[in-house]
Amino acid sequence: MQKTDLIRSAQIAGIGLLAGLAGTVAMSLSQAIEMRLTKRAPSPTPAKAVEALTGVEVPQEATEERLSTAAHIAFGTSLGLGLAVMAKVPEPARAALFLAGSWGSGTALITGLGVSDPPTKWGSRQLATDIGHHVVYAASAALAFVRLRRLVRV
């Protein structure tokens, strides 16, 4: 791999991370609006996943909420690397694959850790809400990826 290829790969990876962050911000806004409209409480699932992975239980609800937010941001941002890996896949296929990968990986993680039931046991409203938020995430991240690549010209 030549130095220019390495630099280009690093740029695309950085753009993927920024796109993942943009998608996470959009998803967070989507969730905040939905929670306000439906009066749903924030989900403790991201914090429970961190607790399951680390073996450390968070003692207070306020701390658990902050941990959930941090885990959500870290996971969503890091998933943006998936866009970088698929940089040569044309749109809209890349966005569709990213949606499937991001929703599937998150769902597999929380189910595998035992902090959530599998989606087959969710009610239709919960499933539709979750998929809807992930559509917002994936579409926003994919759009940010395309725009940032044009901006940086890589």
N, C-alpha and C positions, 0 to 999 in steps of 0.2 A: 504494500500500500504506500503510495507516494504521500509526501507531506500535504500537498493540496487536497488529496482525497481525505486525509485524516482531518484536516481543518473543515472541509465541507461536511463530513460526517458529524463532527462536533457541533457545527452550526445547526444542522438539521435536528440533532438531539436536543439542543438548547431551545430551538423553536418548538419542538414537540412538548417539552416541559412547560414552556410559556403557554402553549395552546391548551395543555391539560389544566393549567391554573385558570385560564380564561373560562374553560368549560365548567370548572368547579365553582367559580364565582357565579356563573349563570345558573347552575343547578341550585346553588345555595339560595339565590334570589327566588327561583321557582318554588323551592321548598318553603321559604319564608312566606310567600304569598299564599301558597296552598294551606299552610298551617294556620295562617290568620283567618282564611275563609272557612276552613273546616273545624277550627278550634282544636286541631290535633297537637299534642305535645311533641317536642323534639324527640327523635329516636335515640335511645341509649346504645343501639347496636354497635356503632363504630367503637365506642369506649369498651363495650363488652368484648369486642374482637381483640382490642389491644390487651385487655386484661387476660384473655385466653392465651394470647401469644406470649405474653411476658410472665404470666403467673402472678402478677401483682394486681391486687384489687384496689380500686380507687374508693376511698372511704366516704366522700361527700358527693351529694348530687350536683352541686355547682361545679366541683372539680371534674366530675364525670361528663358534664355538658361541655366544658372546655376541652377535655380530652377527645370527646366525640368530634368537635369542630376541628381540632388539630389533625386527627386521624383522617377525617374526610378530606381536608385540604391536601395532606401528604399523599394519600392514595390517589385522589383525582389528578393531582399534578403529575405524579409518577406514571400514571396510565397514559399520559400524553406521549411517552416514549413509544407507545404502540403506533401512533401516527407517524413518528419518525421512521420506524422499522418498515412501515408500509408506504414510504414516501414515493415510490415508483408506481404504486397502484393508483389508477385514475379515479377521480371523483365521478359519480357519487358512490362508487363501489367501496372506496376507502372509508367513507363516513359510515356506510352500512356495516362493514366489517368491524369498524371501531365500536359502533353501538353494540353489536353482538358480543364482541370481546370484553368491553368494559362492563356491560350488564352481567354477562356470564361469569366473568372472573370475580366480581364483587359478590354475586349471589353464591357462587361456589365456595368462596372464602368464608362467608358468615354461616353458611350451612355446614360446611366441613368442620368449622370450629365449634359447632353446636350452639351458637348464639342466636340462631334463627331457624325456624322451620323452613323446609324447602318450598319454593314457590308453588309447587303442586298442592300445598296445604293452605296457601294464602287465599283469602276471599278475593272476589273479582275486583272490588274497589281498591284493595291494597295492591294487587298486582298491576292494575291499570295506573295507579298513582306512581308506583315505583318505576314502571317502564316509561311513563310520561316524563318523569324527572330525568331519567337516563337519556331519553331522546333529546331533551334540552341540553344536557351535558355534551353528548356526542356531536350534535349539530353545531353547537357553539364552539367546541374544541376544533372540529374539522374546519369550520369557517376561519377561525383564528389561525390555524395552521396554514391554510392557503394564503390568507392575507399577509401573514408574517413572512412567508417564503417569498412572496412577491416583493415585499418591502426590502428584504435583505438580499434578494436576487440569488437564492440558492435553490 
